[in-house]
Amino acid sequence: MRRFPLQKFILKFLWLEKNLGVAVDQVTGKGTSPVTEYFFWPRKDAWEELRDALATKPWISYDDSILLLNETTDVINLWQEEKKPLLTEAQDKHPNCIFTDKFGNSNTLNKK
């Protein structure tokens, strides 16, 4: 399991049947604040769009960007599996991320 540096950032995923949305939030003292919009795979190349968006944020280090992009790659690969895993399976494999489905069901980072 990868740990994001001091949990400064949170990857958020919309786990849909035909698309996977990905966005990044920054952890603040009172919760989180959006850093990026949602990018949708395979509608567009969400990984490249996320990489480009992170590159425009000077407060996000190169190393943090690499960690976020690597985790995004893992989740995209999981979502693309022939037998798409359930949302709960994705949550179990990527506990540092937040997943939401089309019904608004979501996990929290504190869930064990």
N, C-alpha and C positions, 0 to 999 in steps of 0.2 A: 504494500500500500504506500503510495506516495503521500507525503505530507507537504502541503503548501507552506512556504516560509511564514512561521508564526501565524498561520491562517489569516494572512492579509487579504486573500482573495477567495472567492467562492465561484465555482463553475455551476451554472444553472442550466438544466436540460429540460426541454419539452419533449417527452417521449411519445411520439405520435405514430400511427400506423404507416403513413407514407412519407413522413418527414421527421427529422430530428432537429430541434432548435437548440442553439447553444448561445449563452451570454455569460458575461463576467460581472460580478459585483465586487466591490471593495468593502471589507469589514471596517466599520467605523466604531466609535465609542458607544453609539446608540443603536447599532444594528448594521445595516448594509446600505450601500449607495451604488446605483447602477454605473458601470464603467462603459459597457457596450450595449448596443441593441442586440436583439436576437438575430442570429444568422442561421439559415435553414439548409440542411443537407438532405437529400441530394439536389434540391431545387437549384442551388448554386454551390460553389465550393466553399462551404462554411469554414473549413479549416484555413483556407487562404484569406478569406474575409476577416476572420478573427485575428490571424497573424498581422494583417495590415492595420487593423484597428488598434491592436496592442502597440504596434510600432509608433503610433501617433501619440501615445501617452508617455511623456518623459519620466513620470514618477514610477513607471513599471520597469523594473530592471530586465535586462536580457535574460538572466537566469530564471526570473519569475515567469517571463513569457514562455520560455522553453518548457518549464514545468506545466503550465496551463495548456500549452499546445500538445504536449505528450499525453496528458490525461484526456484531452479532447480526442486525440487519435484513438486511444484505447476505447473510449465510449462509442465513437463512430464505428469502429470495428465490431464491437459487441452488438450494436444496433443492426448492423448489416448481416449478421449471421442468418443462415437459411431459416433456422427455427428461432425467430426473434425472441429473446428472453423477456420475461415479465418485468414490469417496472420494479418489483421488489427484488428480483435477481440483480438488476442493474444497481440498485441502491446498495445491496450487500457487497457487490464487487467494487463499488466506488463510494465509500462512506463519507468522503470529504466533499462530495458534490450534492446538489439538490436536484431532484427529479420530480417533474410534474407531468401528469398524463392529461388526456383530453377532458377528463371529468373533474379536473382540479385536484385530484388526489396527489399529495406531495409527501415527501419525507422531510425530516429535519436533521440537522447535523448532530443534535443531542441524542437522537434515537440510537439505541444499542440493540 
